[in-house]
Amino acid sequence: MSEEKPGGGMYEELCTEVRELTHALGAIVIVIKGDQGSGFAAQVPSQLRPAMADILMQVASKLRQAPGLH
């Protein structure tokens, strides 16, 4: 796959597995305090970046509204 992979590093293989297992065009994996620490990996083709950004904004909004997460 030729898309850029920002974040990379320790979770890149996991992100690839998620993307391939789900037959997705793009994927983002976010890990908080995992065995290898916290981080993220993103594999998103440039044409899908606006849609992925919208999804991440929706996730952030829901997290802010969820009780007990403040």
CHARMM internal coordinates of N, CA and C (Angstrom, degrees):
IC EDIT
DIST 1 N 1 CA 1.4544
DIST 1 CA 1 C 1.5262
ANGL 1 N 1 CA 1 C 107.90
DIST 1 C 2 N 1.2961
ANGL 1 CA 1 C 2 N 118.13
DIHE 1 N 1 CA 1 C 2 N 141.86
DIST 2 N 2 CA 1.4566
ANGL 1 C 2 N 2 CA 120.99
DIHE 1 CA 1 C 2 N 2 CA -171.46
DIST 2 CA 2 C 1.5306
ANGL 2 N 2 CA 2 C 114.83
DIHE 1 C 2 N 2 CA 2 C -103.68
DIST 2 C 3 N 1.3308
ANGL 2 CA 2 C 3 N 118.18
DIHE 2 N 2 CA 2 C 3 N 5.43
DIST 3 N 3 CA 1.4555
ANGL 2 C 3 N 3 CA 118.64
DIHE 2 CA 2 C 3 N 3 CA -177.88
DIST 3 CA 3 C 1.5207
ANGL 3 N 3 CA 3 C 111.37
DIHE 2 C 3 N 3 CA 3 C -71.96
DIST 3 C 4 N 1.3230
ANGL 3 CA 3 C 4 N 115.43
DIHE 3 N 3 CA 3 C 4 N 156.75
DIST 4 N 4 CA 1.4542
ANGL 3 C 4 N 4 CA 120.37
DIHE 3 CA 3 C 4 N 4 CA 174.91
DIST 4 CA 4 C 1.5177
ANGL 4 N 4 CA 4 C 108.73
DIHE 3 C 4 N 4 CA 4 C -68.84
DIST 4 C 5 N 1.3236
ANGL 4 CA 4 C 5 N 116.35
DIHE 4 N 4 CA 4 C 5 N 153.14
DIST 5 N 5 CA 1.4484
ANGL 4 C 5 N 5 CA 120.93
DIHE 4 CA 4 C 5 N 5 CA -177.28
DIST 5 CA 5 C 1.5187
ANGL 5 N 5 CA 5 C 110.29
DIHE 4 C 5 N 5 CA 5 C -128.64
DIST 5 C 6 N 1.3446
ANGL 5 CA 5 C 6 N 117.38
DIHE 5 N 5 CA 5 C 6 N 76.29
DIST 6 N 6 CA 1.4559
ANGL 5 C 6 N 6 CA 118.99
DIHE 5 CA 5 C 6 N 6 CA 178.94
DIST 6 CA 6 C 1.5163
ANGL 6 N 6 CA 6 C 111.06
DIHE 5 C 6 N 6 CA 6 C -68.09
DIST 6 C 7 N 1.3267
ANGL 6 CA 6 C 7 N 116.68
DIHE 6 N 6 CA 6 C 7 N 151.93
DIST 7 N 7 CA 1.4520
ANGL 6 C 7 N 7 CA 120.93
DIHE 6 CA 6 C 7 N 7 CA -179.97
DIST 7 CA 7 C 1.5037
ANGL 7 N 7 CA 7 C 111.32
DIHE 6 C 7 N 7 CA 7 C 92.81
DIST 7 C 8 N 1.3080
ANGL 7 CA 7 C 8 N 115.75
DIHE 7 N 7 CA 7 C 8 N -51.34
DIST 8 N 8 CA 1.4497
ANGL 7 C 8 N 8 CA 124.53
DIHE 7 CA 7 C 8 N 8 CA 174.04
DIST 8 CA 8 C 1.5114
ANGL 8 N 8 CA 8 C 116.69
DIHE 7 C 8 N 8 CA 8 C 31.89
DIST 8 C 9 N 1.3016
ANGL 8 CA 8 C 9 N 115.56
DIHE 8 N 8 CA 8 C 9 N -156.41
DIST 9 N 9 CA 1.4432
ANGL 8 C 9 N 9 CA 120.61
DIHE 8 CA 8 C 9 N 9 CA 174.37
DIST 9 CA 9 C 1.5036
ANGL 9 N 9 CA 9 C 114.26
DIHE 8 C 9 N 9 CA 9 C 77.73
DIST 9 C 10 N 1.3364
ANGL 9 CA 9 C 10 N 114.90
DIHE 9 N 9 CA 9 C 10 N -134.73
DIST 10 N 10 CA 1.4555
ANGL 9 C 10 N 10 CA 121.34
DIHE 9 CA 9 C 10 N 10 CA -167.22
DIST 10 CA 10 C 1.5195
ANGL 10 N 10 CA 10 C 115.44
DIHE 9 C 10 N 10 CA 10 C -62.94
DIST 10 C 11 N 1.3080
ANGL 10 CA 10 C 11 N 119.42
DIHE 10 N 10 CA 10 C 11 N -22.41
DIST 11 N 11 CA 1.4643
ANGL 10 C 11 N 11 CA 120.64
DIHE 10 CA 10 C 11 N 11 CA -177.73
DIST 11 CA 11 C 1.5259
ANGL 11 N 11 CA 11 C 113.33
DIHE 10 C 11 N 11 CA 11 C -110.07
DIST 11 C 12 N 1.3076
ANGL 11 CA 11 C 12 N 116.48
DIHE 11 N 11 CA 11 C 12 N 11.53
DIST 12 N 12 CA 1.4681
ANGL 11 C 12 N 12 CA 120.69
DIHE 11 CA 11 C 12 N 12 CA -178.98
DIST 12 CA 12 C 1.5313
ANGL 12 N 12 CA 12 C 111.57
DIHE 11 C 12 N 12 CA 12 C -63.31
DIST 12 C 13 N 1.3321
ANGL 12 CA 12 C 13 N 117.63
DIHE 12 N 12 CA 12 C 13 N -44.43
DIST 13 N 13 CA 1.4736
ANGL 12 C 13 N 13 CA 120.34
DIHE 12 CA 12 C 13 N 13 CA -179.96
DIST 13 CA 13 C 1.5234
ANGL 13 N 13 CA 13 C 111.15
DIHE 12 C 13 N 13 CA 13 C -63.55
DIST 13 C 14 N 1.3297
ANGL 13 CA 13 C 14 N 117.07
DIHE 13 N 13 CA 13 C 14 N -40.76
DIST 14 N 14 CA 1.4594
ANGL 13 C 14 N 14 CA 120.99
DIHE 13 CA 13 C 14 N 14 CA 178.24
DIST 14 CA 14 C 1.5277
ANGL 14 N 14 CA 14 C 110.56
DIHE 13 C 14 N 14 CA 14 C -62.51
DIST 14 C 15 N 1.3156
ANGL 14 CA 14 C 15 N 116.57
DIHE 14 N 14 CA 14 C 15 N -42.41
DIST 15 N 15 CA 1.4636
ANGL 14 C 15 N 15 CA 120.83
DIHE 14 CA 14 C 15 N 15 CA 178.66
DIST 15 CA 15 C 1.5301
ANGL 15 N 15 CA 15 C 110.53
DIHE 14 C 15 N 15 CA 15 C -62.27
DIST 15 C 16 N 1.3135
ANGL 15 CA 15 C 16 N 116.65
DIHE 15 N 15 CA 15 C 16 N -41.81
DIST 16 N 16 CA 1.4647
ANGL 15 C 16 N 16 CA 120.71
DIHE 15 CA 15 C 16 N 16 CA 177.02
DIST 16 CA 16 C 1.5208
ANGL 16 N 16 CA 16 C 110.39
DIHE 15 C 16 N 16 CA 16 C -61.01
DIST 16 C 17 N 1.3414
ANGL 16 CA 16 C 17 N 116.70
DIHE 16 N 16 CA 16 C 17 N -44.34
DIST 17 N 17 CA 1.4674
ANGL 16 C 17 N 17 CA 120.28
DIHE 16 CA 16 C 17 N 17 CA 179.30
DIST 17 CA 17 C 1.5239
ANGL 17 N 17 CA 17 C 111.51
DIHE 16 C 17 N 17 CA 17 C -61.02
DIST 17 C 18 N 1.3209
ANGL 17 CA 17 C 18 N 116.64
DIHE 17 N 17 CA 17 C 18 N -45.07
DIST 18 N 18 CA 1.4646
ANGL 17 C 18 N 18 CA 120.82
DIHE 17 CA 17 C 18 N 18 CA 179.20
DIST 18 CA 18 C 1.5185
ANGL 18 N 18 CA 18 C 110.41
DIHE 17 C 18 N 18 CA 18 C -60.62
DIST 18 C 19 N 1.3342
ANGL 18 CA 18 C 19 N 116.27
DIHE 18 N 18 CA 18 C 19 N -47.51
DIST 19 N 19 CA 1.4644
ANGL 18 C 19 N 19 CA 120.67
DIHE 18 CA 18 C 19 N 19 CA -178.61
DIST 19 CA 19 C 1.5221
ANGL 19 N 19 CA 19 C 110.79
DIHE 18 C 19 N 19 CA 19 C -61.84
DIST 19 C 20 N 1.3367
ANGL 19 CA 19 C 20 N 117.11
DIHE 19 N 19 CA 19 C 20 N -44.78
DIST 20 N 20 CA 1.4614
ANGL 19 C 20 N 20 CA 120.28
DIHE 19 CA 19 C 20 N 20 CA -177.30
DIST 20 CA 20 C 1.5295
ANGL 20 N 20 CA 20 C 112.33
DIHE 19 C 20 N 20 CA 20 C -71.84
DIST 20 C 21 N 1.3367
ANGL 20 CA 20 C 21 N 117.66
DIHE 20 N 20 CA 20 C 21 N -41.01
DIST 21 N 21 CA 1.4684
ANGL 20 C 21 N 21 CA 120.80
DIHE 20 CA 20 C 21 N 21 CA -179.96
DIST 21 CA 21 C 1.5213
ANGL 21 N 21 CA 21 C 112.50
DIHE 20 C 21 N 21 CA 21 C -64.63
DIST 21 C 22 N 1.3238
ANGL 21 CA 21 C 22 N 116.19
DIHE 21 N 21 CA 21 C 22 N -31.14
DIST 22 N 22 CA 1.4658
ANGL 21 C 22 N 22 CA 120.16
DIHE 21 CA 21 C 22 N 22 CA -179.47
DIST 22 CA 22 C 1.5263
ANGL 22 N 22 CA 22 C 112.34
DIHE 21 C 22 N 22 CA 22 C -95.52
DIST 22 C 23 N 1.3319
ANGL 22 CA 22 C 23 N 116.34
DIHE 22 N 22 CA 22 C 23 N -1.89
DIST 23 N 23 CA 1.4691
ANGL 22 C 23 N 23 CA 121.89
DIHE 22 CA 22 C 23 N 23 CA -178.24
DIST 23 CA 23 C 1.5245
ANGL 23 N 23 CA 23 C 111.02
DIHE 22 C 23 N 23 CA 23 C 56.99
DIST 23 C 24 N 1.3335
ANGL 23 CA 23 C 24 N 115.56
DIHE 23 N 23 CA 23 C 24 N 35.25
DIST 24 N 24 CA 1.4610
ANGL 23 C 24 N 24 CA 121.44
DIHE 23 CA 23 C 24 N 24 CA -178.00
DIST 24 CA 24 C 1.5245
ANGL 24 N 24 CA 24 C 111.42
DIHE 23 C 24 N 24 CA 24 C -86.04
DIST 24 C 25 N 1.3151
ANGL 24 CA 24 C 25 N 116.16
DIHE 24 N 24 CA 24 C 25 N 155.29
DIST 25 N 25 CA 1.4554
ANGL 24 C 25 N 25 CA 121.17
DIHE 24 CA 24 C 25 N 25 CA 174.11
DIST 25 CA 25 C 1.5234
ANGL 25 N 25 CA 25 C 111.19
DIHE 24 C 25 N 25 CA 25 C -80.09
DIST 25 C 26 N 1.3337
ANGL 25 CA 25 C 26 N 116.17
DIHE 25 N 25 CA 25 C 26 N -25.23
DIST 26 N 26 CA 1.4550
ANGL 25 C 26 N 26 CA 120.28
DIHE 25 CA 25 C 26 N 26 CA -179.87
DIST 26 CA 26 C 1.5126
ANGL 26 N 26 CA 26 C 110.30
DIHE 25 C 26 N 26 CA 26 C -150.68
DIST 26 C 27 N 1.3365
ANGL 26 CA 26 C 27 N 115.48
DIHE 26 N 26 CA 26 C 27 N 156.04
DIST 27 N 27 CA 1.4637
ANGL 26 C 27 N 27 CA 120.47
DIHE 26 CA 26 C 27 N 27 CA 178.75
DIST 27 CA 27 C 1.5191
ANGL 27 N 27 CA 27 C 109.65
DIHE 26 C 27 N 27 CA 27 C -154.32
DIST 27 C 28 N 1.3166
ANGL 27 CA 27 C 28 N 114.40
DIHE 27 N 27 CA 27 C 28 N 151.24
DIST 28 N 28 CA 1.4582
ANGL 27 C 28 N 28 CA 121.48
DIHE 27 CA 27 C 28 N 28 CA 171.93
DIST 28 CA 28 C 1.5207
ANGL 28 N 28 CA 28 C 106.74
DIHE 27 C 28 N 28 CA 28 C -132.75
DIST 28 C 29 N 1.3240
ANGL 28 CA 28 C 29 N 115.83
DIHE 28 N 28 CA 28 C 29 N 132.13
DIST 29 N 29 CA 1.4580
ANGL 28 C 29 N 29 CA 121.59
DIHE 28 CA 28 C 29 N 29 CA 176.18
DIST 29 CA 29 C 1.5199
ANGL 29 N 29 CA 29 C 107.10
DIHE 28 C 29 N 29 CA 29 C -116.66
DIST 29 C 30 N 1.3338
ANGL 29 CA 29 C 30 N 116.24
DIHE 29 N 29 CA 29 C 30 N 128.25
DIST 30 N 30 CA 1.4593
ANGL 29 C 30 N 30 CA 122.22
DIHE 29 CA 29 C 30 N 30 CA 177.06
DIST 30 CA 30 C 1.5230
ANGL 30 N 30 CA 30 C 106.96
DIHE 29 C 30 N 30 CA 30 C -120.59
DIST 30 C 31 N 1.3231
ANGL 30 CA 30 C 31 N 116.29
DIHE 30 N 30 CA 30 C 31 N 126.92
DIST 31 N 31 CA 1.4560
ANGL 30 C 31 N 31 CA 121.46
DIHE 30 CA 30 C 31 N 31 CA -179.54
DIST 31 CA 31 C 1.5198
ANGL 31 N 31 CA 31 C 108.08
DIHE 30 C 31 N 31 CA 31 C -123.42
DIST 31 C 32 N 1.3296
ANGL 31 CA 31 C 32 N 115.58
DIHE 31 N 31 CA 31 C 32 N 131.95
DIST 32 N 32 CA 1.4624
ANGL 31 C 32 N 32 CA 121.00
DIHE 31 CA 31 C 32 N 32 CA 178.61
DIST 32 CA 32 C 1.5236
ANGL 32 N 32 CA 32 C 108.09
DIHE 31 C 32 N 32 CA 32 C -118.20
DIST 32 C 33 N 1.3087
ANGL 32 CA 32 C 33 N 115.26
DIHE 32 N 32 CA 32 C 33 N 118.68
DIST 33 N 33 CA 1.4644
ANGL 32 C 33 N 33 CA 123.20
DIHE 32 CA 32 C 33 N 33 CA 178.71
DIST 33 CA 33 C 1.5206
ANGL 33 N 33 CA 33 C 112.27
DIHE 32 C 33 N 33 CA 33 C 55.07
DIST 33 C 34 N 1.3299
ANGL 33 CA 33 C 34 N 116.48
DIHE 33 N 33 CA 33 C 34 N 47.50
DIST 34 N 34 CA 1.4575
ANGL 33 C 34 N 34 CA 121.37
DIHE 33 CA 33 C 34 N 34 CA 175.21
DIST 34 CA 34 C 1.5286
ANGL 34 N 34 CA 34 C 110.57
DIHE 33 C 34 N 34 CA 34 C -82.32
DIST 34 C 35 N 1.3235
ANGL 34 CA 34 C 35 N 116.50
DIHE 34 N 34 CA 34 C 35 N -177.93
DIST 35 N 35 CA 1.4697
ANGL 34 C 35 N 35 CA 121.74
DIHE 34 CA 34 C 35 N 35 CA 178.74
DIST 35 CA 35 C 1.5223
ANGL 35 N 35 CA 35 C 112.37
DIHE 34 C 35 N 35 CA 35 C -55.55
DIST 35 C 36 N 1.3273
ANGL 35 CA 35 C 36 N 116.08
DIHE 35 N 35 CA 35 C 36 N -31.35
DIST 36 N 36 CA 1.4589
ANGL 35 C 36 N 36 CA 121.01
DIHE 35 CA 35 C 36 N 36 CA -178.92
DIST 36 CA 36 C 1.5287
ANGL 36 N 36 CA 36 C 112.10
DIHE 35 C 36 N 36 CA 36 C -103.00
DIST 36 C 37 N 1.3238
ANGL 36 CA 36 C 37 N 116.65
DIHE 36 N 36 CA 36 C 37 N 11.47
DIST 37 N 37 CA 1.4591
ANGL 36 C 37 N 37 CA 120.11
DIHE 36 CA 36 C 37 N 37 CA -178.16
DIST 37 CA 37 C 1.5188
ANGL 37 N 37 CA 37 C 110.87
DIHE 36 C 37 N 37 CA 37 C 97.30
DIST 37 C 38 N 1.3111
ANGL 37 CA 37 C 38 N 115.15
DIHE 37 N 37 CA 37 C 38 N -170.76
DIST 38 N 38 CA 1.4625
ANGL 37 C 38 N 38 CA 121.54
DIHE 37 CA 37 C 38 N 38 CA 179.89
DIST 38 CA 38 C 1.5223
ANGL 38 N 38 CA 38 C 109.78
DIHE 37 C 38 N 38 CA 38 C -95.92
DIST 38 C 39 N 1.3173
ANGL 38 CA 38 C 39 N 115.65
DIHE 38 N 38 CA 38 C 39 N 148.97
DIST 39 N 39 CA 1.4559
ANGL 38 C 39 N 39 CA 119.56
DIHE 38 CA 38 C 39 N 39 CA 177.82
DIST 39 CA 39 C 1.5168
ANGL 39 N 39 CA 39 C 110.93
DIHE 38 C 39 N 39 CA 39 C 171.48
DIST 39 C 40 N 1.3074
ANGL 39 CA 39 C 40 N 114.61
DIHE 39 N 39 CA 39 C 40 N -173.04
DIST 40 N 40 CA 1.4641
ANGL 39 C 40 N 40 CA 119.53
DIHE 39 CA 39 C 40 N 40 CA 178.49
DIST 40 CA 40 C 1.5145
ANGL 40 N 40 CA 40 C 109.56
DIHE 39 C 40 N 40 CA 40 C -150.33
DIST 40 C 41 N 1.3099
ANGL 40 CA 40 C 41 N 114.36
DIHE 40 N 40 CA 40 C 41 N 162.13
DIST 41 N 41 CA 1.4640
ANGL 40 C 41 N 41 CA 122.08
DIHE 40 CA 40 C 41 N 41 CA 171.66
DIST 41 CA 41 C 1.5222
ANGL 41 N 41 CA 41 C 106.42
DIHE 40 C 41 N 41 CA 41 C -139.20
DIST 41 C 42 N 1.3085
ANGL 41 CA 41 C 42 N 116.72
DIHE 41 N 41 CA 41 C 42 N 141.99
DIST 42 N 42 CA 1.4613
ANGL 41 C 42 N 42 CA 121.81
DIHE 41 CA 41 C 42 N 42 CA -179.50
DIST 42 CA 42 C 1.5212
ANGL 42 N 42 CA 42 C 109.79
DIHE 41 C 42 N 42 CA 42 C -133.72
DIST 42 C 43 N 1.3078
ANGL 42 CA 42 C 43 N 115.01
DIHE 42 N 42 CA 42 C 43 N 133.80
DIST 43 N 43 CA 1.4584
ANGL 42 C 43 N 43 CA 122.19
DIHE 42 CA 42 C 43 N 43 CA 174.95
DIST 43 CA 43 C 1.5248
ANGL 43 N 43 CA 43 C 106.08
DIHE 42 C 43 N 43 CA 43 C -130.87
DIST 43 C 44 N 1.3093
ANGL 43 CA 43 C 44 N 114.99
DIHE 43 N 43 CA 43 C 44 N 93.95
DIST 44 N 44 CA 1.4618
ANGL 43 C 44 N 44 CA 120.48
DIHE 43 CA 43 C 44 N 44 CA -173.21
DIST 44 CA 44 C 1.5257
ANGL 44 N 44 CA 44 C 109.44
DIHE 43 C 44 N 44 CA 44 C -134.49
DIST 44 C 45 N 1.3276
ANGL 44 CA 44 C 45 N 117.80
DIHE 44 N 44 CA 44 C 45 N 115.69
DIST 45 N 45 CA 1.4574
ANGL 44 C 45 N 45 CA 119.42
DIHE 44 CA 44 C 45 N 45 CA 175.78
DIST 45 CA 45 C 1.5277
ANGL 45 N 45 CA 45 C 110.30
DIHE 44 C 45 N 45 CA 45 C -59.25
DIST 45 C 46 N 1.3131
ANGL 45 CA 45 C 46 N 115.91
DIHE 45 N 45 CA 45 C 46 N 147.86
DIST 46 N 46 CA 1.4680
ANGL 45 C 46 N 46 CA 120.28
DIHE 45 CA 45 C 46 N 46 CA -174.55
DIST 46 CA 46 C 1.5302
ANGL 46 N 46 CA 46 C 112.70
DIHE 45 C 46 N 46 CA 46 C -55.34
DIST 46 C 47 N 1.3183
ANGL 46 CA 46 C 47 N 119.16
DIHE 46 N 46 CA 46 C 47 N -34.87
DIST 47 N 47 CA 1.4618
ANGL 46 C 47 N 47 CA 120.50
DIHE 46 CA 46 C 47 N 47 CA -178.54
DIST 47 CA 47 C 1.5275
ANGL 47 N 47 CA 47 C 112.50
DIHE 46 C 47 N 47 CA 47 C -70.89
DIST 47 C 48 N 1.3427
ANGL 47 CA 47 C 48 N 118.04
DIHE 47 N 47 CA 47 C 48 N -16.87
DIST 48 N 48 CA 1.4591
ANGL 47 C 48 N 48 CA 121.29
DIHE 47 CA 47 C 48 N 48 CA 179.49
DIST 48 CA 48 C 1.5235
ANGL 48 N 48 CA 48 C 113.39
DIHE 47 C 48 N 48 CA 48 C -100.21
DIST 48 C 49 N 1.3057
ANGL 48 CA 48 C 49 N 118.20
DIHE 48 N 48 CA 48 C 49 N -4.21
DIST 49 N 49 CA 1.4692
ANGL 48 C 49 N 49 CA 120.54
DIHE 48 CA 48 C 49 N 49 CA -177.47
DIST 49 CA 49 C 1.5188
ANGL 49 N 49 CA 49 C 113.45
DIHE 48 C 49 N 49 CA 49 C -58.51
DIST 49 C 50 N 1.3408
ANGL 49 CA 49 C 50 N 120.17
DIHE 49 N 49 CA 49 C 50 N -42.72
DIST 50 N 50 CA 1.4702
ANGL 49 C 50 N 50 CA 118.53
DIHE 49 CA 49 C 50 N 50 CA 177.84
DIST 50 CA 50 C 1.5352
ANGL 50 N 50 CA 50 C 112.04
DIHE 49 C 50 N 50 CA 50 C -60.47
DIST 50 C 51 N 1.3322
ANGL 50 CA 50 C 51 N 117.89
DIHE 50 N 50 CA 50 C 51 N -41.42
DIST 51 N 51 CA 1.4655
ANGL 50 C 51 N 51 CA 121.04
DIHE 50 CA 50 C 51 N 51 CA 179.51
DIST 51 CA 51 C 1.5304
ANGL 51 N 51 CA 51 C 110.17
DIHE 50 C 51 N 51 CA 51 C -66.26
DIST 51 C 52 N 1.3184
ANGL 51 CA 51 C 52 N 117.52
DIHE 51 N 51 CA 51 C 52 N -41.02
DIST 52 N 52 CA 1.4570
ANGL 51 C 52 N 52 CA 120.88
DIHE 51 CA 51 C 52 N 52 CA 179.57
DIST 52 CA 52 C 1.5247
ANGL 52 N 52 CA 52 C 110.60
DIHE 51 C 52 N 52 CA 52 C -66.00
DIST 52 C 53 N 1.3108
ANGL 52 CA 52 C 53 N 117.23
DIHE 52 N 52 CA 52 C 53 N -38.95
DIST 53 N 53 CA 1.4646
ANGL 52 C 53 N 53 CA 120.77
DIHE 52 CA 52 C 53 N 53 CA 177.00
DIST 53 CA 53 C 1.5264
ANGL 53 N 53 CA 53 C 110.49
DIHE 52 C 53 N 53 CA 53 C -62.55
DIST 53 C 54 N 1.3361
ANGL 53 CA 53 C 54 N 117.33
DIHE 53 N 53 CA 53 C 54 N -40.53
DIST 54 N 54 CA 1.4654
ANGL 53 C 54 N 54 CA 121.21
DIHE 53 CA 53 C 54 N 54 CA 177.54
DIST 54 CA 54 C 1.5336
ANGL 54 N 54 CA 54 C 110.96
DIHE 53 C 54 N 54 CA 54 C -62.41
DIST 54 C 55 N 1.3223
ANGL 54 CA 54 C 55 N 116.86
DIHE 54 N 54 CA 54 C 55 N -42.86
DIST 55 N 55 CA 1.4633
ANGL 54 C 55 N 55 CA 120.97
DIHE 54 CA 54 C 55 N 55 CA 179.20
DIST 55 CA 55 C 1.5253
ANGL 55 N 55 CA 55 C 110.22
DIHE 54 C 55 N 55 CA 55 C -63.15
DIST 55 C 56 N 1.3203
ANGL 55 CA 55 C 56 N 117.49
DIHE 55 N 55 CA 55 C 56 N -43.90
DIST 56 N 56 CA 1.4630
ANGL 55 C 56 N 56 CA 120.78
DIHE 55 CA 55 C 56 N 56 CA 179.85
DIST 56 CA 56 C 1.5305
ANGL 56 N 56 CA 56 C 111.36
DIHE 55 C 56 N 56 CA 56 C -64.03
DIST 56 C 57 N 1.3249
ANGL 56 CA 56 C 57 N 117.19
DIHE 56 N 56 CA 56 C 57 N -36.21
DIST 57 N 57 CA 1.4649
ANGL 56 C 57 N 57 CA 120.18
DIHE 56 CA 56 C 57 N 57 CA 177.01
DIST 57 CA 57 C 1.5315
ANGL 57 N 57 CA 57 C 110.53
DIHE 56 C 57 N 57 CA 57 C -66.63
DIST 57 C 58 N 1.3307
ANGL 57 CA 57 C 58 N 117.60
DIHE 57 N 57 CA 57 C 58 N -37.69
DIST 58 N 58 CA 1.4604
ANGL 57 C 58 N 58 CA 121.16
DIHE 57 CA 57 C 58 N 58 CA 176.78
DIST 58 CA 58 C 1.5313
ANGL 58 N 58 CA 58 C 110.44
DIHE 57 C 58 N 58 CA 58 C -64.67
DIST 58 C 59 N 1.3219
ANGL 58 CA 58 C 59 N 116.66
DIHE 58 N 58 CA 58 C 59 N -42.36
DIST 59 N 59 CA 1.4668
ANGL 58 C 59 N 59 CA 121.00
DIHE 58 CA 58 C 59 N 59 CA 178.27
DIST 59 CA 59 C 1.5265
ANGL 59 N 59 CA 59 C 109.67
DIHE 58 C 59 N 59 CA 59 C -61.63
DIST 59 C 60 N 1.3192
ANGL 59 CA 59 C 60 N 117.33
DIHE 59 N 59 CA 59 C 60 N -47.01
DIST 60 N 60 CA 1.4633
ANGL 59 C 60 N 60 CA 121.38
DIHE 59 CA 59 C 60 N 60 CA 179.89
DIST 60 CA 60 C 1.5279
ANGL 60 N 60 CA 60 C 110.87
DIHE 59 C 60 N 60 CA 60 C -59.49
DIST 60 C 61 N 1.3068
ANGL 60 CA 60 C 61 N 116.82
DIHE 60 N 60 CA 60 C 61 N -42.45
DIST 61 N 61 CA 1.4620
ANGL 60 C 61 N 61 CA 120.92
DIHE 60 CA 60 C 61 N 61 CA 179.88
DIST 61 CA 61 C 1.5283
ANGL 61 N 61 CA 61 C 111.12
DIHE 60 C 61 N 61 CA 61 C -63.34
DIST 61 C 62 N 1.3196
ANGL 61 CA 61 C 62 N 116.91
DIHE 61 N 61 CA 61 C 62 N -44.18
DIST 62 N 62 CA 1.4644
ANGL 61 C 62 N 62 CA 120.77
DIHE 61 CA 61 C 62 N 62 CA 179.83
DIST 62 CA 62 C 1.5236
ANGL 62 N 62 CA 62 C 110.94
DIHE 61 C 62 N 62 CA 62 C -66.03
DIST 62 C 63 N 1.3203
ANGL 62 CA 62 C 63 N 117.89
DIHE 62 N 62 CA 62 C 63 N -38.36
DIST 63 N 63 CA 1.4587
ANGL 62 C 63 N 63 CA 120.91
DIHE 62 CA 62 C 63 N 63 CA 177.91
DIST 63 CA 63 C 1.5292
ANGL 63 N 63 CA 63 C 111.13
DIHE 62 C 63 N 63 CA 63 C -64.04
DIST 63 C 64 N 1.3171
ANGL 63 CA 63 C 64 N 116.57
DIHE 63 N 63 CA 63 C 64 N -39.49
DIST 64 N 64 CA 1.4615
ANGL 63 C 64 N 64 CA 120.66
DIHE 63 CA 63 C 64 N 64 CA 178.76
DIST 64 CA 64 C 1.5258
ANGL 64 N 64 CA 64 C 111.34
DIHE 63 C 64 N 64 CA 64 C -65.32
DIST 64 C 65 N 1.3145
ANGL 64 CA 64 C 65 N 117.33
DIHE 64 N 64 CA 64 C 65 N -32.36
DIST 65 N 65 CA 1.4606
ANGL 64 C 65 N 65 CA 122.19
DIHE 64 CA 64 C 65 N 65 CA -177.04
DIST 65 CA 65 C 1.5294
ANGL 65 N 65 CA 65 C 112.97
DIHE 64 C 65 N 65 CA 65 C -86.38
DIST 65 C 66 N 1.3178
ANGL 65 CA 65 C 66 N 117.43
DIHE 65 N 65 CA 65 C 66 N -17.58
DIST 66 N 66 CA 1.4657
ANGL 65 C 66 N 66 CA 120.79
DIHE 65 CA 65 C 66 N 66 CA -175.13
DIST 66 CA 66 C 1.5277
ANGL 66 N 66 CA 66 C 111.09
DIHE 65 C 66 N 66 CA 66 C -70.27
DIST 66 C 67 N 1.3312
ANGL 66 CA 66 C 67 N 116.89
DIHE 66 N 66 CA 66 C 67 N 132.52
DIST 67 N 67 CA 1.4645
ANGL 66 C 67 N 67 CA 119.41
DIHE 66 CA 66 C 67 N 67 CA 179.29
DIST 67 CA 67 C 1.5303
ANGL 67 N 67 CA 67 C 110.33
DIHE 66 C 67 N 67 CA 67 C -66.07
DIST 67 C 68 N 1.3213
ANGL 67 CA 67 C 68 N 115.18
DIHE 67 N 67 CA 67 C 68 N 144.15
DIST 68 N 68 CA 1.4552
ANGL 67 C 68 N 68 CA 120.80
DIHE 67 CA 67 C 68 N 68 CA 176.40
DIST 68 CA 68 C 1.5127
ANGL 68 N 68 CA 68 C 115.75
DIHE 67 C 68 N 68 CA 68 C 83.01
DIST 68 C 69 N 1.3199
ANGL 68 CA 68 C 69 N 118.11
DIHE 68 N 68 CA 68 C 69 N 1.26
DIST 69 N 69 CA 1.4703
ANGL 68 C 69 N 69 CA 120.31
DIHE 68 CA 68 C 69 N 69 CA -179.28
DIST 69 CA 69 C 1.5123
ANGL 69 N 69 CA 69 C 112.30
DIHE 68 C 69 N 69 CA 69 C -102.66
DIST 69 C 70 N 1.2856
ANGL 69 CA 69 C 70 N 119.05
DIHE 69 N 69 CA 69 C 70 N 6.32
DIST 70 N 70 CA 1.4655
ANGL 69 C 70 N 70 CA 121.76
DIHE 69 CA 69 C 70 N 70 CA -177.37
DIST 70 CA 70 C 1.4952
ANGL 70 N 70 CA 70 C 110.78
DIHE 69 C 70 N 70 CA 70 C -92.96
END
COOR INIT
IC SEED 1 N 1 CA 1 C
IC BUILD
